[in-house]
Each structure stands twice: as structure tokens, then as C-alpha cells.
Amino acid sequence: MTEEEDPVVSARPAVAAMPVYRPGRNPADLAREIGVDRAVKLASNEVAFPPLPAVVQAIAATAGETNRYPDNGAVVLTRALAERYGVEPAQVATGCGAVTVCQQLAQAYNDPGSSIAFAWRSFEMYPLLAQVAGARAQQVPLVPGTPGGAADTHDLDGLAAAIDDTTRVVFVCNPNNPTGTAVRRPELERFLDAVPAQTLVVLDEAYREFVTDPDVPDGVELMRGRPNVAVLRTFSKAWGLAGLRVGYLLAEDPAVADAVRRTQVPFSVSSLAQAAAVAALASEPEVRERCAAVVTERARLTDALRGRGLPVADSQANFVWLPLGERTVEVAAALEARAVITRPFAGEGIRVTVGTPEEDDVFLGALDDVLTSAPAGAAGA
């Protein structure tokens, strides 16, 4: 091939144009870069607790079997999930993290020319999944929050109005990532009843275990009796298995779960991950105690930020949202320079994971330093 010739092999234009997903920075890398002993990472919504003791034991017991392929059907885990949620095993599908299950849904239900609808801003992978599937992304803006009041939340009426004959899948992230806001039962029930039967609604409940508002419904309850509704959950957050990648889908219609299983990459949920997830489910009382501790720290962090003049709304997840607008990138960079990693969304805000009290105090101290060096009146911008 001469220098003037184009390469023979090239990616699909839609893929070549995709932005690369950016995970939270490695804290060890940042610490070396800026010359400190330790950096605090509050960017990826992990829980700060170590793995559950039963999980560590299950991993150790299974490690000697890693020369063998895992159970492709994750039968033991599927049965445990079915028992936990009161469904049949045929209504359950597992995958390598919830985001992979999202991808399987897009592959199962979307052809080029179809569409996927979701609120925006919401989980940043939704538009990428549509792009990979060759589908159109129908983005419906969040309802703007009010200063000192509610944060941006789903416009369910707008989302229902956006659904057309091409819409195959609708994602409702509840609580919403990254704002932490949640839609309540009457609005969500009205929305589900308005969606056409041929459109699948996926209630993405990655943060369900941290919900304390009694008016925010459990999606599994709303799923029952609605064949076009499915619920997506994960072991990566409350259950502490972010490093092992286990997500799952519960569907009222077994055909939906079957379609997701058909698009699964074989053996994508490892033996260690399956054993760990089963052990985690058996340790649910301890998981609930840990979630309660996160919720307590979430309230303390929220109060501390409000005390600094920041319009932080109530969060139902394990993170809080700082609506900093045009100052977002500047503040996030200044925090990184002070060894604190957060997740900025340029022009909108910063998502801050609830860490340990010690980690959050480091963040608050760094934020104080940043805000006192900012121009007067910029704190609540």
C-alpha cells in the first residue's frame, strides 16, 4: 500500500465517531503525578467497604476451578436471584455488569432505523449503546431544577411524547445517574401505562439499595403484570462487586429475558463472579447495614455542601450532584490538583461519590480551598 492509499480496513463510521468512555482516574496514578502519598477517588460510585467476608471466602473456594469455563447459564446465581425476587428463573438474565446487559438489550431489540429513548442527562452509556446498535438516540431533557430546591429530574410526560413507531427500548434510570434524583410512584405508573405495548421499558435501578424515599417505587413491583417492563440491577454498587462485574435483568415476560440471554457473549460472567454474587445475596443483612451507613454519610455530606452555599438536592443514590455549570471542569481540575478525583460533566456539574467520612472530609477540605480561591459569588454558580 502506498502512502496515498487509504487503509483497507476501517471501522464503521458510527463507531469511529464514538467518544471513548472515560472511567474515573486511577488514584495511584494521580498521586504519583502530583507527588503526594495518596489520592482520594470519589468518581466511580463504588462503595468504600471491603468485600464481604462471605464473598472473600467464596472467591477463595472457587479460585482452584478457574482452569475450567464458568457455567454459561449461571444456573446457581439465576436460581438465587429468582428466589430473592419471587420470579421464575426464566425471567432472569445475567451479564458482565449492568452496562453489558444494556448492550445486550440494544442488540436484541434495535435494528438500524429504530430508536432508543432516554432522559438526558442520564447514564452516559445510553447514547453510545444506541450508536453501536445503529439506532437513533431520542434524548429528552431533564426537567430543570430550582435554585435551592429540586434538582434536574426525569420529564416522564416528555419521554412518553417522544416515543414513536421506531422506539423499541426506553431506559428510565431511577435513581438517575448522575443527578441522584428519582421519580415517584404516581408519575412512573402513569408513564408505564402510557407506553405502547410494543416498546420495552427498562427501569435501570443500579442504585435501588440506597433509596430511602418511600414514594420511590421498587421497579420489580411495578414490573409485575406489565409484559413490556423489565428491571435492570447490578452487584457493582451496594453489593461491593464492582471489580467482578455482575449485572442482571428481571423481566415480566420470559421472552425478554430469553432475548437478552441470546445476545450474551458466552461465559461472560466468570466463575469467581458467580460465586461472589451468590455469597453476597446470602449476606443481605450485612449489605443493608452498609447501605444504611452510606445513607447516613450521604446526609452528612449533603448538609456540609449546602452549608457552603451549594444548591445540592436530596440524592437517592450513593453520590451527590454539584450543579456548577460552566465552572465544572475548572473546579474538577482544581480538586484533582489537590488529590481528589470526582466525575465532571462539562458545563453541567460534578458527581461526587459518597466515600468514607475520612475521604469526604478530604474532599470538603479540598473544595473549601478551591472555593476560597474562586472569584466572589462563584460558589453556587
C-alpha positions, 0 to 999 in steps of 0.5 A: 500500500502506498502512502496515498492509499487509504487503509483497507480496513476501517471501522464503521463510521458510527463507531469511529465517531464514538467518544471513548468512555472515560472511567474515573482516574486511577488514584495511584496514578494521580498521586504519583503525578502530583507527588503526594502519598495518596489520592482520594477517588470519589468518581466511580460510585463504588462503595468504600467497604471491603468485600464481604467476608462471605464473598472473600471466602467464596472467591477463595473456594472457587479460585482452584476451578478457574482452569475450567469455563464458568457455567454459561447459564449461571444456573446457581446465581439465576436460581438465587436471584429468582428466589430473592425476587419471587420470579421464575428463573426464566425471567432472569438474565445475567451479564458482565455488569449492568452496562453489558446487559444494556448492550445486550438489550440494544442488540436484541431489540434495535435494528438500524432505523429504530430508536432508543429513548432516554432522559438526558442527562442520564447514564452516559452509556445510553447514547453510545449503546444506541450508536453501536446498535445503529439506532437513533438516540431520542434524548429528552431533557431533564426537567430543570431544577430550582435554585435551592430546591429540586434538582434536574429530574426525569420529564416522564410526560416528555419521554412518553411524547417522544416515543414513536413507531421506531422506539423499541427500548426506553431506559428510565434510570431511577435513581438517575445517574448522575443527578441522584434524583428519582421519580415517584410512584404516581408519575412512573405508573402513569408513564408505564401505562402510557407506553405502547405495548410494543416498546420495552421499558427498562427501569435501570435501578443500579442504585435501588439499595440506597433509596430511602424515599418511600414514594420511590417505587421498587421497579420489580413491583411495578414490573409485575403484570406489565409484559413490556417492563423489565428491571435492570440491577447490578452487584457493582454498587451496594453489593461491593462487586464492582471489580467482578462485574455482575449485572442482571435483568428481571423481566415480566415476560420470559421472552425478554429475558430469553432475548437478552440471554441470546445476545450474551457473549458466552461465559461472560460472567466468570466463575469467581463472579458467580460465586461472589454474587451468590455469597453476597445475596446470602449476606443481605443483612450485612449489605443493608447495614452498609447501605444504611451507613452510606445513607447516613454519610450521604446526609452528612455530606449533603448538609456540609455542601449546602452549608457552603452555599451549594444548591445540592438536592436530596440524592437517592443514590450513593453520590451527590450532584454539584450543579456548577455549570460552566465552572465544572471542569475548572473546579474538577481540575482544581480538586484533582490538583489537590488529590481528589478525583470526582466525575465532571460533566462539562458545563453541567456539574460534578458527581461526587461519590459518597466515600468514607467520612475520612475521604469526604472530609478530604474532599470538603477540605479540598473544595473549601480551598478551591472555593476560597480561591474562586472569584466572589459569588462563584460558589453556587454558580 
